[in-house]
Structure formats: structure tokens, C-alpha cells
Amino acid sequence: MNSRFLRHLQLTLLAMDLVAINIVFFIARFYFQRESLIEAYVEYTYFGIYLTVAWLVVALSGNVYHERNIFSFELFAGRSTRAFLYFLLMVCAFLFFSHFFIISRLFIATIICGIPLLLACNRFLYLAVYHYFKKKDFFHNKVIVLGYNDLSRKLVDYLEEDGINKEVVGYCEELENIHELSRYPILGNINGALDVCKRYGATEIYSTIVPEQNPGIYRLIKKADQNCIRFRIVPDIGALVKRQVYIDYLNEIPVLSLRREPLDDLGNKVKKRIFDILVSALVTVFILSWLIPLIGLLIKLESKGPVFFRQQRSGQDNKSFWCLKFRSMKVNDNANTVQATRNDARITKLGQFLRRSNLDEFPQFLNVLMGDMSIVGPRPHMLKHTADYSKIIDEYMIRQFLKPGITGWAQVSGFRGETKTLDQMKKRVEYDLWYMENWSMWLDMKIMFLTVFNTIKGEANAF
């Protein structure tokens, strides 16, 4: 199913459920607590915000609005029942501890019965409307594909995966070019594609044949416009690159990119840099100002050597920079070549605590202020590792397009610490590239939250 269309369906159902939940609580508050409408509304305004946030937390964490669940009442019933129980627990805890207002048994009974009933009614209404429009072909665009080749067969597979939006009717191709049976019929030749569209009610034409191969495509494009049929050309870019590409425009000139890079946009760069400066400045003033003297003293008392461990690491565009950490090891000659391992004899007792709690990384907020690092990004590697892995992992150096981070998507996904095997490094690179192609401020905040959560919970790879 088309991801944008699916997102609209999910948001619609979520909005319907939030409205239903708030209606039940407001009615119960007004009717059973015997207060005026204005008093009930004023008190409820603040409580409604809590209700909305509570349902969002339990429903989204429980995948109530996942694609598999929104089109199946049975799956929805199981997911939403579990979510409702957690939601009810959160609400009761809030009412009990906050003494927001006096609650009665009828109030609780209305909540327990009313919300599941309205959620079920929402789902029945939602599915009824959805199936009505689906039956009326409201979601369907019938498609004719020009050309029968490897690209067109792959295109048809993708259109089928797209689900309710597209319905492939068949192909148009010269019969002498067909040497095998196809899953969809050959409905006519290329020049007769418009007649085929009228005969079968198709509203879109996807052409895997470009005008340079068949000048008649130009005439078809004009005729399709005149008959309100959308004409789309699918060039065989796979002949150039064996991966997905992205198209941007410089005025009227199309430019193909091998990957999407949100942080290549100037506005996004500025937003991320401002966020980095604000957060790192706050950490420096309110935490590092007392943490550095305290930990520095403990480090000096335990072992000889500097407070900070400075190491050259690979930064953005593969430019090296001095990465700062609290020293967690005894001074040794292998620090710039050998990774820390479990039960590493070089790690001091204080260093074990610093590494497990991630406190050893805190001086890197100074690197962020200086502009060498970002709060979130691919972790910076030693120069030796960059040189070694770049020779055996094809996409390794792409991660250097970004500023390195104090934490990253790979780290919160379980790929932190020592990399014993090549596959572990490949997975780390894969997660770093996913972050680069899917960056958003919300993703950065999510990674920061997960970093704190994982630190409190404890990580097996933290040593």
C-alpha cells in the first residue's frame, strides 16, 4: 500500500479514537460529578491533554495503528484491549496521586464501558466507509503498462505491492516482441494504447519505452493529456546504477542522486547546528563545569597520566580532529590502534564505571561546541580503522558525509563498542547510512532519549 496514503488512514483513525476517548471522559466528568458545564470544561482542559498523551503512548508503543491492524477488526480488538488496560492504569494512577477531582464508581464504570464501545464503533464505521469506497473503485486507478520487458515486469510487481491504489489491467506491446507467457494479458500494440485505455477504463499509462526508442510515444503523451489519462515514463535507470535513485531539479534540469540526504539541505544543517550548540552549551555550563574537576581529581588519584584522552579520529569529509574523552585506561602504547575489549587489563576501576555509564564521552560536548562533532551522528572511528575498513566495506566512507556524533542510530540499535567481526562493522555502517538518509529532528531526539534509557537500563556491550 502507498505509504503516504496509509499514513493518512492511520492518522484519521487515531484522530477518531482520541476524539472518542475525550468525549467519554468529558461526559462522565460533567454528568456524574454534577458540576456546571463551564466548571467541567475548565478542569477537563488540562486533564484532556494528559488523556491524549497517555493514549498516544500506549497505542503507538503497542502498534494499535500498524498497517496489519487497521484493516482487521480481530487484530485491532486484541491490540486495542491491551492498550486500553495500560491506558486505564495510567489514568487511574494519575487521578489517585494527583487528586485532580473526586471520582465516583459510576464515573469509572462509564470509562471502562464507554471507551471500548466507542473505539469499537469507530472501527466499524471506519471499516464500513473504507469498504464502501473500495467497492465503488474510489481507491483504484486502472493502469496500462507499455512494453513487456524486465523493467515492466518489475514495475508490475511494485504496483501490486502498492495495494489498493493501483490495479494493473495488462500490457501493450508489439506481438512479435513477446517470447513468453505473461501473468497479465497483452491487450494491444503500443500505438493502440489509448483505445485500450478507453475499452478497459484505465486512467494511467506507465511506459517503460522512452520516446527515443519509439517516437510515437510523443503522440501518445499528447493524446493521453487530451483524454484525461495520466502518462508516466519509467526510464531504465538500473542500466546506470543498481540501486534506488532520487531526483531533484535545478530549475527545469533533473538531477539524479544515489541517495537521499536531508542534511544536505542548508535549512536542515542550520537547525541541527543550532540544536547542537544549545544542548552542548547547556551541558557545558550546568554539568561539565563541575563534572570535569570532580572526575579529573578521581582520575589523578587513581593513576598517573592526563585527565583527558585525546585521540585523532575521522570526522566529516574524512578530515581528522582531536576527539576528547575522560581517560579510562592506563597510559599505554596501543591506545591508537587496539579497541577496548571485555575485561581489558588497560581499563582502570574508575574507567570501568565511566565507560559503563557513558560519562567518559561527556567531554565530547566540547567537540560539539567547537564544530567537530554533532550530538547525534555516526560514531567517529580511529584513523587506522577508517583506513582499514574503507578498503573492505564498499559504502564505509559514505558515513563520513556527516559530522560524527556523541551517540548514533547504530549505537542505540545495539551496535556499539568492540567490533569483533566484519559483519558487525557492516551492520554499523548500514545503520549509519540509514540515519543519514532518514534524518529528522525527531529522530535525533528519539536517539538521545534511547541513549539515556539504555544507559540507565545497562548495555551488554558497554565495557
N, C-alpha and C positions, 0 to 999 in steps of 0.2 A: 504494500500500500504506500502511496505517496506520503513521505514523512511530514510535509507541511500540512497536508490535508488531515492526516492522522492527528497531528498536534492540535488542530482546530477542534476536532471531535473530542479529544481528551480534555481540553480547556473548557469546552462547552459543558461537558458532563460534570467536571469539577465545580464550575460556577453554579450549576443547578443544585448540586449537593450542598455547597456552602450556604446557598440561599435557604434550602430546606432546613438545615440544621439551625440556622439563626432564627427562622420563623418559629420553629418548635420551642426554642428557649424563650423567645420573646413572649409568645402566647402563654407559656407556663408561668413565666415571671409576672405577667400582667394579671392573668386570670386567677391564679391560685394564691398570690401574695396580697391580693386585694389592695393594690395601690393605684393611684391615678395613672393614666396613660403617659403623661408627661414625666412623672417620677420614675416610672418603669423604664421609659426610653432613656432618660439621662443616666441612670445607673447601668443600664444594659449596654450603652455605647462602648464603655471601656471593657466590659465583660465580653462583648461581641468580638473584639479584637483578639482576645485570648482564645475564644472558641475557634475562630478562623485559623489561627496559627496552630492550635492543637490538632485540628483535623488535617491540616496540610502536612504536619509532621508524621502522624500515624498513617495517613493514606498514601503518601508518597514513599515513605520507607517500607510500607507493606505492598507496594506495587498494585494498589487497587485500580489505578488507571492505566495499567500496562495494556499494550495492544491485544494480548491474548484474552484479557478480562473484560474489556469494554464491549465486546460483541457476543459474550456468553453470559447468560443470567446465572448459570450454575457456578461458573468460576468466580463471578462477581460476588455471589452470596457468601462463598467461603472466605474470600479476601476481605470483604467489607465487614463481615461479622467479627473477624479477628481484630480488624482496625477499630471497629466501634467499641469493643471491650476495652482496648487500650485507651481510646478517647474518653470513654466514660470514667475510667480510673483517673485520668489526668484531670478531668473536670471536677470529680468528687474531691480529689485531693486539694484542688485549688479552692473550692468552696469551703472545705473543712478548715484549712490552715489560714485562709485569708479572712474568714468571716465576712465575706463580701455582702451577703444578706442571709436572712433566716430562710431555711428551706424546709418544705413540708414533704410528707410522703407522697402526696398527690403530685407535687412538683417533680419528684424523682420518677414516679410511675409514668408521668407524661413523657419525660425524656426517654426512658427505657423503651416505651412502646411507640412513641411518636416518631422518633428519628429513624429507626429501621423501617417503619411503614412508609415514611416519605421518601427514603432512599430507594426502597423497592419500587414505589410509584414512579419516581424519577427514571429508574432504569427501564421500566415497562414503557413509559411514554417515549423515552429516548429511542429504544429499540423499535417501537411501533412506527415512529416518524422516520427513522433510518430505513427500515424495510419498505415503507411506503414509497419513499423517494427512489430507493434502489429498484423496486418493481416498476416504477414509471421511467426507468432508464435515466433518472436525473444525474446519476454519477457516471454514466457510461459515455465515453467518446469512442465511436467505432473507428477503427484505424485500418488503412490500406498501406501495405509496405511495398515500395518499388524496388525490384531487384531481388534475386534469390541467390545468396552467397553466404559466406561465413559471417560477415558483419550483420546481414539482415537476420540470420538465424539467432545470433546472439542478442540482437535488438529485440526480437520477438520474445525471447526468454525473459529479458528485463521488463518488457511491457507486461508480461503475465505476472511477474513478481509484483509489479506496481498495483495489482489487485483491481479494486472496483473502478479505478479511473479510466482504464483503457481496455478495450475489447478488440483484439485483432480479428479481422474478418478474413483476410487472405493476402496473397501476393499478386503483383502484376509483374510479369516478366515474359520475355520472348520464349516461346516454347522450345526452340532449338537450343536454348541455354540450359535447359533442365535435364539433368542426367541422373536424378534420383527422386524418390518419393518425398514429399514434404508433409509435415503434420497439418498444415493449412493448405487449402486449395489454391491453384493458380487460376485467378479469376479473369484474367485477360492480359493483353500486352501492355507495354508501358504507355504507348500513345493513347490507348483507350482507358486510362486510369480514371479519368473524370466520369466517364459513363459508368464504370464500375462503382464509383462512389455514390452516384445517384441511384443505382439499382439496389445497393445494399444499405443506403442511408449512412454512409461513412462521412464523418466530419473532419477527419485529419488524414493527411498523407505523409508518411515518413519515407524519404527517398535515400537509399544507400548508393544511388547513382548520381554523381555530381554533374553539373551542366557541361563540364569539359569533356566528359565521357559521352554524353548524349545531348546535343544542342536542343533537342526537343523538350528538355526539362524546362527551359526558359518559357516556352509557350504554355507548358502545363502550370507553371507558377502563376502566370497572369490569369489564366482561365480559372484556376482554383480560387484566387482572390475575388474574381467576379462572381463566383458561385458560393462565396462564404465558406470555403473549405480551407482549413489551415494547412499550409505546406511547410514541412520541416525537412531540412537536408542534414543527413548524418554522414559526415566525412569519415573516411577510414584513417583516423589519426594513429591507430595502432601500428600502421606501417612505419611511423616515425618513432614512436615511443611505446613501450609495452606497459603502460600504466595509465591511470586516470589523469586527465589534464584539466586545467582551469582556464577560462577565457576572460580576459579583461579587455578594455577598449581605451585607446588613446585617440580621442575624438572618434573618427569612423574606422580606425585601423584596429583589427582584432589582434590581440597578443596572447599567445598560449603560454601558460605556466605549468610546470611539472607538479606543483603543489600549492595548496592554499596557505598563505602566510598573513594572518590578521595583524601581526606585529610589524609588518612591512608598511602598514598604513601610518602616516605621520600622527594622526589624531590618537590612535591606539598607543603609539610609542610615548606620546606626551602623557596620556592618562596613566600608563604603567609607571613612568618615571616619577610623576608627582606622587603616586601612591607609595612607591619605594622610598622616596625622600621623607614623606610624612611619617610612615611607620618606623623607618630606621632612626629618624631623629627622636621620636618619642622613646624608642627602646634605648637609645644612647643616653638621653637625659635622665630617664627615670629608672633604668636598670643597669646599664653599663657603668654609669657614674659611680655606683657603689660596688658592683659586681667585680669589676676589674681589680680594684685594690684588695678586696676580700680574697678572691681566688688567687690573685698574684702572690699574696702573702702565704697562702697554703701551699702553692707550688714551690715557692722558695724554701719553705720549711721542710718539704719532703725530699727534694732532690736538687742537685746543682744544675744550673742552666737558666736560660731566659724564660720569662713568663709566657711570651708568645712564641708559637711555632710559625715561622714564615716559610712558605714554600711556593715556588713558581708553578703556576697551573695554567692550563689552556683556557683562554677567555673567548669573547666574541670575535668572530672572524679569525680565530686561531692566534690571536695576539696574547702573549703571556702576561701575567700580572702576579703580584705577590699576594697570595691568599693567607689570611690571618686565622689562627686558631689558638685557644689556650693549649699550652704544651701538656700533653697527656702521656708522653713517653720519656724515658731516659734519653739523654742526648746520645745519638748513635749515627753511624756512617751510612746506614741503609734506609734512612728516612725518606729519601727522594726516589727510591727505586722499588722498595718492597712494601706491599699493602699490609695493613694491620690484620692479624688473624686471630681466631679464637684462642684464648689462653696465651696470647703473645707475651713473651717474657719482657719485652721492652716497655709494656704499659705499666705505669705506676698504679698504686692503690687509689690515689685520688683520681688518676686518669681514667680508671675503670668507671668510677661514678660520673665523671664529666662526660664520657662517651655514651654511657647508657642513658643519661638524662639530656643529651644533646647540648649541654652547657658549653662544651668545648667549641661549638660552632658560633657562639654568640658574638665574638669579635668580628665576624664577617658582616655584621650590620655596619661596621665602619667601611668595609669594602663596598657596601651598597651606597653609602653616602658619597664615597669617592667616585662612584660611577663604574667601577669594575664589575660589579655583580648586581643581580636583582634579588628580591626576596624569594621569588619563585622562578625556577628555570632548570635546565639540565645541570646536574652537579658537575663542578669543574674537576677534571682529572689531572693527574700528574703528567708532565710533558712526555715522559717515557711511555706512559700508557697510551697517550694520544698518538704518538709516533708508531707504536706497535699495532694498536687495534685499527688504525686508519688503513693499514696495508691489508688487513684480512676481513674487514667488515665494510662492504661497499658503501653504505649510507652513513657511516660513522661520522664523517666530517660535517654532515648536514646539521647536526646538533649544535655545531659551532656558529650557526647563523644567529643564535640567540645569546644574550648575556647569560652566563651561568648563574645558578640560584643557590640560596642557602638550603632550600628544600625544593622538591620537584615531584612531578606526577609519578615518575618511576619509583622514587623513594617511598611515597605513601602507598604505592601498589605492591610493596614487598621486595623491591629490587634495590636495596641499599646495602652498604657495607662491602665486604670482600666479594670479588667475582672469581670463583674458583674455576669456572668453565667458560668456554667461548659462548655457549648458548645463553648463559646468564648475562653476558655483556650485550649480546644481540637483543635480548628482551629489554634490557635497559635502554638501548638505543631506540628500539621500537616504541617504547612508551614516551621517550623524549620527543620523538618525531610526531607522535600523536598529539602531544601537548602543543607543539609548535603550530600544527595545522588546525587546532581546535581552541586556541587561546581565547579567553574572555576574562573580564574582571571577576565574574562569579566563579570561574574555575580557579583563579588564583586564591580567592577567599576560601573555597572548598578545600584546596590543598593545604592552606595554612591551618584550617580547623582540623583536618585529618592528621597533620603533623603533631599538633598539640595533643590530640586524642591518642595517637599511637604512642607518644612519649609517656603519657600518664598510664596507659594500658601496659606498656612494655613491649619491646620487639625482640624477636629471637636473633635478628641479625645485628642488633646493637651491641657491639663489644669493642 
